[in-house]
Amino acid sequence: MFFVDTIEVAGLGNRSYLAGGGREAVVIDPPRDVDRVIAAAARRGVRISHVVETHVHNDYVTGGPELARLTGAAYLVPAGARVSFERTPVRDGDTTVVDADAGLVLRALATPGHTPHHTSYVLEEGGAVVAVFTGGSLLIGTVGRPDLVEPRLTEDLARAQHASAHRLADELPDETAVLPTHGFGSFCSAGRAEGGATTIGKEKSANEALTRDVDTFVADLLAGLDEVPAYYAYMGPANAAGPAPVDLAPPAVADADEIAARLAAGEWVVDLRNRVAFAEGHVAGSFNFEAEGQLATYLAWLIPWGRPVTLLAESAGQLAAAQRELVRVGIDRPAAAATGEPSTWVREGERLATFRRATFADLADLAGRADVAGRADLADPAGRHPGDGLVVLDVRRSSERAGGFIEGSVHIPVHALHGRLGEIPAGEVWVHCAGGMRAAIAASLLDAAGRQVVAVDDAFTAAEKSGLTVRTA
């Protein structure tokens, strides 16, 4: 009898897997914080005999070398991957016994496309195929993106993705469980993945790589590729070199004076609290990246790489969870941290900064009164009248904006905003995204830059319903 346990890495939209029998198990594409994996194996009462990688990852730092070192497991990496550490190279067709008593064998299947060396692993029990770990190859309804290695290789890799998907579909039974690493919100996915479970049979009828001819598939795939998070450029080299062990010990405690000094030095001070609490009172100059959102993805995407970061959290637990998220993308040690009440994060005599939050209905109401802007009774509490330099800033990605945008709005994606603040016209900035999280990040960047800002904390679907004009071209 075999088992497969899923280890969710929700903040990055990834999954790792622990699969085995009664005594031994294999880990596929482990996260960097390997204590979670070791705990999962302990709950099962199994020894980790093998650790395998489907490819050299571009979106997170792997825990493979450290997990293999701690457990004594064999570390299997595709032979074509250029790495600087000892490992067992895996080639197409290689088989590995995972648990002899359970009859569990792992068979390597070359599936290039996401990377040139990408390898999937077929899990067999007693000679029968039961599952396939597809990494960044065949995902749920889509495939892993082919543009993360080298621009000149992108089209060839897209064609390879199509061929690899068909190889999996042709060689494996329809009932085979498909267990991808990417595709649950990961930017490594070439399209939107829906659902949490699938099989080869289901993918044959639903996956774009299996329902379209190669030329149509490649053209649509390349046309639909979204922006690549900037920090990806650092993940591949880190993984090829062999990542260092993580250190999750609490950072040094920063008092109000040190927080002020770090801000003055140009370092990043990141407030992890929810966006409502941040808007109501925060350290002037700090940035808001909610711990409960996609913290690792967006902070790693926006921060100048290597810039020291100080974390402000409402509790020790929130701080520890954030540290765990950040080591997964190579932000290893915060320079300092503080927890507790925001009032303790500012020096005596200083006040917390604030900004307004609103809805699309509020924006529509304000815009609708612009023709009578001179009437004092229609001024907002700050004394500003509708039409006095109102700027609507859309910080969604270009692919999202293509589906509809507010007429007259300025568009700067949140990941580019820090370097393009000077492009925003004068006036009060009403900033929005698709749901509120990225608008909060953007509002904090604008607030730190001294702009008067209102964060629209609302779903974009409410924009047109509120009476705002939404256009698609």
C-alpha positions as CSV (number, residue, x, y, z in Angstrom):
1,M,0.0,0.0,0.0
2,F,1.4,3.4,-0.9
3,F,0.6,7.0,0.2
4,V,1.2,10.5,-1.3
5,D,1.1,13.4,1.1
6,T,0.9,17.0,-0.3
7,I,3.0,19.7,1.3
8,E,1.4,23.0,0.4
9,V,3.5,26.1,-0.2
10,A,0.5,28.3,-0.7
11,G,2.2,31.6,-0.7
12,L,4.2,30.7,-3.8
13,G,1.4,28.6,-5.4
14,N,3.5,25.4,-5.3
15,R,3.2,21.9,-3.9
16,S,5.9,19.4,-2.8
17,Y,5.1,15.7,-2.2
18,L,6.1,12.9,0.2
19,A,5.3,9.5,-1.3
20,G,6.1,6.1,0.0
21,G,5.1,2.8,1.6
22,G,5.3,1.4,5.1
23,R,9.0,2.0,5.6
24,E,10.5,4.4,3.2
25,A,9.5,7.4,1.1
26,V,10.7,9.9,-1.5
27,V,10.3,13.7,-1.5
28,I,9.7,15.5,-4.7
29,D,10.7,19.2,-5.2
30,P,11.0,20.1,-1.4
31,P,10.7,23.6,-0.1
32,R,13.6,25.2,1.6
33,D,12.2,25.0,5.1
34,V,12.7,21.2,5.2
35,D,11.6,20.8,8.8
36,R,8.0,20.6,7.5
37,V,8.9,17.7,5.3
38,I,10.8,15.9,8.1
39,A,7.8,16.3,10.3
40,A,5.5,14.9,7.7
41,A,7.7,11.8,7.3
42,A,7.8,11.4,11.1
43,R,4.0,11.4,11.2
44,R,4.0,8.6,8.7
45,G,6.8,6.7,10.5
46,V,8.9,6.4,7.3
47,R,12.5,7.1,6.4
48,I,13.2,9.5,3.6
49,S,15.3,7.4,1.3
50,H,15.3,9.7,-1.8
51,V,15.0,13.4,-2.6
52,V,14.3,14.2,-6.2
53,E,14.1,17.4,-8.3
54,T,12.0,17.7,-11.4
55,H,14.2,20.7,-12.5
56,V,16.3,23.5,-11.3
57,H,13.7,25.9,-9.9
58,N,13.3,29.5,-10.9
59,D,10.6,30.6,-8.4
60,Y,11.9,29.3,-5.0
61,V,15.1,28.1,-3.3
62,T,15.1,24.4,-3.0
63,G,15.5,22.5,0.2
64,G,16.8,19.4,-1.6
65,P,20.5,19.5,-0.7
66,E,19.8,20.2,3.0
67,L,17.1,17.6,3.2
68,A,19.3,15.0,1.6
69,R,22.1,15.9,4.0
70,L,20.0,15.7,7.1
71,T,18.3,12.4,6.2
72,G,21.1,10.7,4.4
73,A,18.8,10.3,1.4
74,A,20.1,10.0,-2.2
75,Y,19.6,13.2,-4.0
76,L,18.4,12.8,-7.6
77,V,18.6,15.7,-10.1
78,P,18.2,15.5,-13.9
79,A,21.5,14.8,-15.5
80,G,21.1,17.7,-17.9
81,A,20.9,20.3,-15.1
82,R,24.1,22.3,-14.6
83,V,24.7,22.2,-10.9
84,S,27.8,22.7,-8.7
85,F,27.1,20.0,-6.0
86,E,27.2,16.3,-5.6
87,R,24.0,14.5,-6.7
88,T,22.8,11.4,-8.4
89,P,22.2,12.3,-12.1
90,V,18.9,11.0,-13.5
91,R,18.3,10.2,-17.1
92,D,15.2,9.2,-19.1
93,G,14.1,5.7,-18.2
94,D,16.1,5.4,-15.0
95,T,14.3,3.6,-12.2
96,T,14.7,4.0,-8.5
97,V,13.3,1.7,-5.8
98,V,11.6,3.8,-3.2
99,D,10.2,1.1,-0.9
100,A,11.0,-2.5,-1.8
101,D,8.6,-4.0,0.6
102,A,5.7,-2.0,-0.9
103,G,6.9,-2.6,-4.4
104,L,7.2,1.2,-5.0
105,V,9.4,2.3,-7.9
106,L,10.0,5.7,-9.3
107,R,10.7,5.9,-13.1
108,A,12.2,9.0,-14.7
109,L,10.5,10.4,-17.8
110,A,12.2,13.2,-19.7
111,T,9.7,16.0,-20.2
112,P,11.6,19.1,-21.4
113,G,9.8,22.4,-21.9
114,H,9.6,24.2,-18.7
115,T,13.4,23.8,-18.7
116,P,15.5,21.9,-21.2
117,H,16.4,19.3,-18.5
118,H,12.9,18.9,-17.0
119,T,12.1,15.4,-15.8
120,S,8.8,13.9,-14.5
121,Y,8.7,10.9,-12.2
122,V,6.2,8.0,-12.6
123,L,5.3,6.2,-9.4
124,E,4.6,2.5,-9.9
125,E,3.3,0.1,-7.3
126,G,3.9,-3.6,-8.1
127,G,4.6,-2.6,-11.7
128,A,1.3,-0.6,-12.1
129,V,1.4,3.1,-12.7
130,V,-0.4,5.0,-9.9
131,A,0.8,8.6,-10.2
132,V,3.1,11.0,-12.0
133,F,4.9,13.9,-10.5
134,T,5.0,16.4,-13.3
135,G,6.8,19.4,-11.7
136,G,6.5,22.3,-14.2
137,S,5.5,20.1,-17.2
138,L,1.8,19.1,-17.3
139,L,-0.2,21.2,-14.9
140,I,-3.9,21.3,-14.2
141,G,-5.4,22.6,-17.5
142,T,-2.1,24.2,-18.6
143,V,1.7,23.8,-18.6
144,G,4.6,25.4,-17.0
145,R,5.8,28.5,-18.7
146,P,8.7,28.1,-21.2
147,D,10.3,31.5,-21.0
148,L,12.3,31.4,-17.8
149,V,15.6,30.0,-19.1
150,E,16.7,32.0,-22.1
151,P,14.6,34.2,-24.5
152,R,16.1,32.6,-27.6
153,L,14.9,29.2,-26.4
154,T,11.4,30.1,-25.5
155,E,9.6,29.0,-28.7
156,D,11.6,25.8,-28.9
157,L,10.8,25.0,-25.2
158,A,7.1,25.8,-25.9
159,R,7.1,23.2,-28.6
160,A,8.9,20.8,-26.3
161,Q,6.1,21.4,-23.7
162,H,3.5,20.3,-26.2
163,A,5.5,17.2,-27.1
164,S,6.1,16.4,-23.4
165,A,2.5,16.7,-22.5
166,H,1.6,14.3,-25.3
167,R,4.2,11.9,-24.2
168,L,2.7,11.8,-20.7
169,A,-0.8,11.4,-22.2
170,D,0.3,8.7,-24.6
171,E,2.4,6.6,-22.2
172,L,0.4,6.7,-19.0
173,P,-3.0,5.2,-18.2
174,D,-6.0,7.6,-18.0
175,E,-6.5,7.0,-14.3
176,T,-2.9,8.1,-13.4
177,A,-3.0,10.9,-10.9
178,V,-1.2,14.0,-12.1
179,L,0.7,15.7,-9.3
180,P,2.4,19.0,-10.5
181,T,4.6,21.2,-8.4
182,H,3.4,24.5,-10.0
183,G,0.0,25.8,-11.0
184,F,-1.8,26.8,-7.8
185,G,-1.1,30.5,-8.1
186,S,2.5,30.2,-9.1
187,F,3.9,32.6,-11.7
188,C,5.7,29.5,-13.2
189,S,2.4,28.5,-14.6
190,A,1.8,29.5,-18.2
191,G,-1.9,29.9,-17.6
192,R,-4.5,29.7,-14.9
193,A,-4.8,26.3,-13.3
194,E,-8.2,25.4,-11.9
195,G,-8.9,22.7,-9.3
196,G,-6.8,20.8,-6.9
197,A,-6.7,17.3,-8.4
198,T,-6.6,15.8,-11.8
199,T,-5.7,12.7,-13.9
200,I,-4.2,12.0,-17.3
201,G,-7.7,11.2,-18.6
202,K,-9.1,14.5,-17.4
203,E,-6.2,16.4,-18.9
204,K,-6.7,14.8,-22.2
205,S,-10.0,16.5,-22.5
206,A,-9.2,19.8,-20.8
207,N,-5.5,20.7,-21.0
208,E,-4.7,23.2,-23.8
209,A,-1.5,21.3,-24.6
210,L,-3.5,18.2,-25.3
211,T,-6.5,19.7,-27.1
212,R,-4.8,22.0,-29.6
213,D,-2.4,21.4,-32.4
214,V,1.2,22.4,-31.7
215,D,1.2,25.6,-33.8
216,T,-2.0,27.0,-32.2
217,F,-0.8,25.9,-28.8
218,V,2.5,27.6,-29.1
219,A,1.1,30.8,-30.5
220,D,-1.5,31.1,-27.8
221,L,1.0,30.2,-25.1
222,L,3.5,32.8,-26.1
223,A,0.9,35.5,-26.5
224,G,-0.5,34.8,-23.0
225,L,2.8,34.9,-21.0
226,D,2.6,37.3,-18.1
227,E,5.3,39.3,-16.4
228,V,8.1,37.3,-14.7
229,P,8.8,38.2,-11.0
230,A,12.2,40.0,-10.9
231,Y,13.5,37.8,-8.1
232,Y,13.4,34.7,-10.4
233,A,16.7,35.9,-11.8
234,Y,18.3,35.0,-8.5
235,M,16.6,31.6,-7.8
236,G,18.1,29.5,-10.6
237,P,21.7,30.4,-9.8
238,A,21.1,29.9,-6.1
239,N,19.7,26.4,-6.8
240,A,22.4,25.5,-9.2
241,A,25.1,26.5,-6.7
242,G,23.4,24.5,-3.8
243,P,21.6,26.7,-1.2
244,A,22.8,27.1,2.3
245,P,20.9,25.8,5.3
246,V,18.2,28.2,6.6
247,D,18.3,30.1,9.8
248,L,14.9,30.8,11.3
249,A,16.1,32.1,14.6
250,P,14.3,35.4,15.6
251,P,16.0,38.5,14.3
252,A,17.6,41.2,16.4
253,V,15.0,43.5,18.1
254,A,14.7,47.0,16.7
255,D,13.5,49.9,18.9
256,A,12.0,53.1,17.5
257,D,15.3,54.8,17.2
258,E,16.8,51.9,15.1
259,I,13.7,51.8,12.9
260,A,14.0,55.5,12.2
261,A,17.8,55.1,11.5
262,R,17.2,52.2,9.1
263,L,14.6,54.2,7.2
264,A,16.9,57.2,7.0
265,A,19.6,54.9,5.6
266,G,17.3,53.9,2.8
267,E,16.6,50.4,4.0
268,W,13.2,48.8,3.7
269,V,11.0,48.6,6.7
270,V,8.1,46.3,6.0
271,D,4.9,46.2,8.1
272,L,3.3,42.8,8.0
273,R,-0.1,43.7,9.5
274,N,-3.3,43.6,7.5
275,R,-4.0,46.5,5.2
276,V,-6.8,47.9,7.4
277,A,-4.6,48.2,10.4
278,F,-1.7,49.7,8.4
279,A,-3.9,52.4,6.8
280,E,-5.2,53.4,10.3
281,G,-1.7,53.9,11.7
282,H,1.9,53.0,10.6
283,V,5.5,54.2,10.7
284,A,5.9,56.9,8.1
285,G,8.1,55.6,5.3
286,S,7.3,51.9,5.9
287,F,5.8,49.6,3.3
288,N,2.8,47.3,3.8
289,F,3.1,43.7,2.6
290,E,0.4,41.7,4.4
291,A,1.7,38.5,6.0
292,E,-1.5,36.7,5.0
293,G,-1.1,37.6,1.3
294,Q,1.5,36.6,-1.3
295,L,4.2,38.1,0.9
296,A,7.2,36.3,-0.5
297,T,6.3,36.7,-4.1
298,Y,5.6,40.5,-4.0
299,L,8.2,41.5,-1.5
300,A,10.9,39.6,-3.3
301,W,9.6,41.0,-6.6
302,L,9.7,44.7,-5.5
303,I,12.6,45.0,-3.1
304,P,16.0,45.9,-4.6
305,W,17.8,42.6,-4.3
306,G,20.0,42.4,-1.3
307,R,18.6,45.5,0.4
308,P,18.3,45.0,4.2
309,V,14.8,44.6,5.4
310,T,13.3,45.2,8.9
311,L,10.0,43.5,9.7
312,L,7.3,44.9,11.8
313,A,4.7,42.4,13.0
314,E,1.7,42.3,15.4
315,S,3.0,39.2,17.1
316,A,6.0,36.8,17.3
317,G,4.0,34.2,15.5
318,Q,3.3,36.5,12.5
319,L,7.0,37.4,12.4
320,A,8.1,33.7,12.5
321,A,5.6,32.8,9.7
322,A,6.9,35.7,7.6
323,Q,10.5,34.6,8.0
324,R,9.6,31.1,6.9
325,E,7.9,32.5,3.8
326,L,10.8,34.8,2.9
327,V,13.6,32.2,3.2
328,R,11.8,30.2,0.5
329,V,12.7,33.0,-2.0
330,G,16.2,33.8,-0.7
331,I,15.5,36.6,1.7
332,D,17.3,34.8,4.5
333,R,17.8,37.0,7.5
334,P,15.9,40.2,8.3
335,A,18.2,43.0,9.5
336,A,16.0,43.5,12.5
337,A,12.4,43.2,13.6
338,A,9.8,44.6,16.1
339,T,6.5,43.3,17.3
340,G,3.6,44.6,19.3
341,E,1.8,48.0,19.1
342,P,2.7,50.4,16.3
343,S,2.8,53.2,18.8
344,T,6.0,51.7,20.1
345,W,7.7,51.8,16.7
346,V,7.9,55.6,16.6
347,R,10.0,57.9,18.6
348,E,8.6,60.1,21.4
349,G,6.8,63.1,19.9
350,E,6.3,61.4,16.5
351,R,2.9,60.4,15.2
352,L,1.8,57.4,13.2
353,A,1.0,58.1,9.5
354,T,-2.4,57.3,8.1
355,F,-4.3,57.3,4.8
356,R,-7.8,56.7,3.7
357,R,-9.4,53.5,2.4
358,A,-12.5,53.5,0.1
359,T,-14.6,51.5,-2.4
360,F,-15.3,51.9,-6.1
361,A,-18.7,53.2,-5.1
362,D,-16.9,56.0,-3.2
363,L,-14.8,56.7,-6.3
364,A,-17.8,56.8,-8.5
365,D,-19.6,59.2,-6.2
366,L,-16.6,61.5,-6.1
367,A,-16.2,61.4,-9.9
368,G,-19.9,62.0,-10.4
369,R,-19.7,65.3,-8.5
370,A,-16.9,66.8,-10.5
371,D,-19.2,69.0,-12.4
372,V,-20.2,70.9,-9.3
373,A,-16.7,70.9,-7.7
374,G,-17.0,74.5,-6.6
375,R,-19.8,73.8,-4.1
376,A,-18.4,73.8,-0.5
377,D,-21.0,71.4,0.7
378,L,-19.6,68.7,-1.6
379,A,-16.1,69.0,-0.5
380,D,-14.6,65.9,1.3
381,P,-13.5,66.1,5.0
382,A,-10.1,67.3,3.9
383,G,-11.6,70.3,2.1
384,R,-10.7,68.9,-1.4
385,H,-13.3,69.1,-4.1
386,P,-14.0,66.5,-6.8
387,G,-12.0,67.3,-9.9
388,D,-9.1,68.9,-8.0
389,G,-6.4,66.7,-9.5
390,L,-8.0,63.3,-9.0
391,V,-5.8,60.4,-10.3
392,V,-7.0,56.9,-10.6
393,L,-4.0,54.5,-10.6
394,D,-4.4,50.9,-11.7
395,V,-1.6,48.6,-10.4
396,R,-2.8,45.3,-11.9
397,R,-0.7,43.4,-14.4
398,S,-1.1,44.2,-18.1
399,S,-2.9,40.9,-18.7
400,E,-5.5,41.9,-16.1
401,R,-6.0,45.4,-17.5
402,A,-6.6,44.0,-21.0
403,G,-9.8,42.5,-19.6
404,G,-11.2,45.9,-18.6
405,F,-10.0,49.2,-17.1
406,I,-11.5,52.4,-15.7
407,E,-11.6,55.1,-18.3
408,G,-8.9,57.7,-17.8
409,S,-7.0,55.6,-15.3
410,V,-3.2,55.6,-15.2
411,H,-1.6,52.1,-15.4
412,I,1.6,51.2,-13.6
413,P,1.8,47.5,-12.4
414,V,2.6,47.3,-8.7
415,H,5.9,45.5,-9.3
416,A,7.1,48.5,-11.4
417,L,5.7,51.3,-9.3
418,H,8.7,51.9,-7.0
419,G,10.8,52.9,-9.9
420,R,8.1,54.9,-11.7
421,L,6.6,57.1,-9.0
422,G,7.6,60.2,-10.9
423,E,5.2,59.2,-13.8
424,I,2.1,59.6,-11.7
425,P,0.3,63.0,-12.3
426,A,-0.1,65.5,-9.5
427,G,-3.2,65.2,-7.3
428,E,-4.7,62.7,-4.9
429,V,-4.1,59.2,-6.0
430,W,-6.9,56.6,-5.8
431,V,-5.1,53.3,-6.3
432,H,-6.8,50.0,-7.0
433,C,-6.0,46.5,-8.1
434,A,-8.2,43.5,-8.5
435,G,-9.1,42.9,-4.8
436,G,-7.2,45.3,-2.5
437,M,-3.9,43.6,-1.5
438,R,-1.7,45.1,-4.2
439,A,-3.5,48.4,-3.9
440,A,-2.4,48.4,-0.2
441,I,1.2,47.8,-1.2
442,A,1.0,50.6,-3.8
443,A,-0.7,52.9,-1.4
444,S,2.1,52.4,1.1
445,L,4.8,53.1,-1.5
446,L,2.9,56.3,-2.5
447,D,2.4,57.3,1.1
448,A,6.1,56.8,1.9
449,A,6.9,59.1,-1.1
450,G,4.7,61.9,0.3
451,R,1.8,61.5,-2.0
452,Q,-1.8,62.0,-0.9
453,V,-3.3,58.6,-1.4
454,V,-6.6,56.6,-1.1
455,A,-6.4,52.8,-1.2
456,V,-9.4,51.3,-3.0
457,D,-10.1,48.2,-1.0
458,D,-12.6,46.6,-3.2
459,A,-13.1,43.9,-5.9
460,F,-12.6,45.3,-9.4
461,T,-15.9,43.6,-10.5
462,A,-17.6,46.4,-8.4
463,A,-16.1,49.2,-10.5
464,E,-18.7,49.1,-13.4
465,K,-21.5,48.2,-11.1
466,S,-20.8,51.4,-9.2
467,G,-21.2,53.5,-12.3
468,L,-17.6,53.9,-13.4
469,T,-16.9,53.6,-17.1
470,V,-14.9,50.4,-17.7
471,R,-13.4,50.0,-21.2
472,T,-11.5,47.2,-22.9
473,A,-9.6,49.3,-25.5
